[in-house]
């Protein structure tokens, strides 16, 4: 029970790194949305907004599904985990299909919106690399 | 059985497209079909290769995560966080490929210029 609780804490909102990732996801999304609202046409902005929302919801669902698969004492059955995982992918695919096939958004804006998490993780990666490099320099 | 049905469906679809193009000038029909084949092939191969790479990448990541948790169960929380971030990063590549394939099939920006170039009716 104790081990389960500790894992719950590490893997939940109390985990500082995951919190940072989520916060930065929102910040990058807001920045991209603001930039496209100012400089780009409305269809492009709509694409950025929907793409960002899709990828943020996807990230949140991925976290929730895998959390249930990994926490002892509250383990979900493997069948339900796999079904939810594929339902998430199917939902994403269908939404993207409708958005592109019905020309509801600018595809380029959609790609920019879908890049929110990737941009954020690259920035965080560079930040961590910078910290490591500075530590090495200070040690020398 | 499923493979046969899929093959028959694809053949029927392609022959229908060929018949539709053949009603116009045969040379234009051939050029139009070539473009159509190219686009469909690019979309199909694109998403197939992306899915293959994503599957291999996610499988390797998951394998290492499970091994890590088996060796050190106390670290499973941290391993899970890292794994989720890695999986999201890998998965986004496949989503990009899906978007590119869907754009090729339904919103190809060069469709109109190519159709004009080969003389297809718009």
Interface residues (C-beta under 8 A of the other chain):
Chain A: X3 X6 X7 X8 X9 X10 X11 X15 X17 X18 X21 X55 X58 X59 X62 X63 X66 X67 X70 X92 X93 X96 X97 X100 X101 X103 X107 X110 X111 X114 X115 X117 X118 X121
Chain B: X69 X73 X74 X76 X77 X78 X80 X81 X83 X84 X85 X87 X88 X89 X91 X92 X95 X96 X98 X99 X102 X103 X105 X106 X107
